[in-house]
């Protein structure tokens, strides 16, 4: 069974958390919107008047099932591909962590779009500066401090316990994204999350992830995605 | 088995989506933080260094299980209490919709806190005005238009299909919250979501919900919650 992933073809965005899981699992998938007329097909599926039309990309098609919302897709993939426990309690715990990652991702996006997702960054620069200052003084320490503590409490290997889960892959993406978007701020902050940084390195060195990152399937970071490098926001 | 719900005792907030599900189900639960020293107990559980400490309230304790993240709690409760399908495909679909509600709730919160959750509203009024304008011109039509279309496509009775789910209860809360926070704007908008408004009325008339809304267990809307009535934002 080949999965069909639907996401905007120009950015990593929220699709990247799904891509990392599919790649680590060695699962067969097509990144549909990167192919010919793929975006057109994606838009039509969102406009479907039957079945389970998603509100927004990413979504995953597997057989007749169409699954939307990043964390929901990972919930589906996790226990099927050894990236989450099989027990209900374990699945809920890992999903809970992923939903916290999702909240953090939304706040990361809001650093450059505090006045709303439909306005241009250029039209909200002063607000973006204020939001970014609050983000780094309050929110980054709160979110990454939480994950660092969890990692420590669980022995330092993986965030949810003794085994790799999709949340570890997402944290790799968070660290690399923050490094891209805020190189100076992140450099100063990393000493506070030594465990997470070590985890990031171990994820990057996993054979499937390493091969993925070196491939053309990995879209480079850019200023259309979640993590945007605007030097004026880097303090 | 009596559930223990943990949430800030002064507000409806995100805890309300869980309360509505527990009330509709007629499930036995204690709203722990509303009792003596309850907030203290809640804070200690979040600071636990073993088990599954949540990042933030609400969370639900059932036996030894502690489940965080609103949508995750509803995922757990849904199929146990007839508020979601039992099939995996059905559960994923309803959960997907709830995650879209959660995204909308976050955007509702950002109308009064565009520069960050840790700053006072009074320190971000001009930004809040801009964000609110974008919210009503772009985001409300997009989110509520999506749900209205789904409801129509599914025959008009319930949002996810033929039977009541926890998402219907959440949409009740969204309508009532928007009516509270933005009475003028919402009054003008409601003609575009006649189906959702009808659904809201049917939910409000369900015996368990009706009894709940008339009880002291329902905390009134106020200016510490998600939905805040600031007249200057009501256009």
Interface residues (C-beta under 8 A of the other chain):
Chain A: X49 X50 X52 X53 X54 X55 X65 X67 X68 X69 X71 X72 X75 X76 X89 X92 X93 X95 X96 X99 X100 X103 X106 X110 X114 X115 X116 X117 X118 X119 X124 X127 X130 X131 X134 X135 X138 X139 X143 X146 X149 X150 X153
Chain B: X49 X50 X52 X53 X54 X55 X65 X67 X68 X69 X71 X72 X75 X76 X89 X92 X93 X95 X96 X99 X100 X103 X106 X110 X114 X115 X116 X117 X118 X119 X124 X127 X130 X131 X134 X135 X138 X139 X143 X146 X149 X150 X153
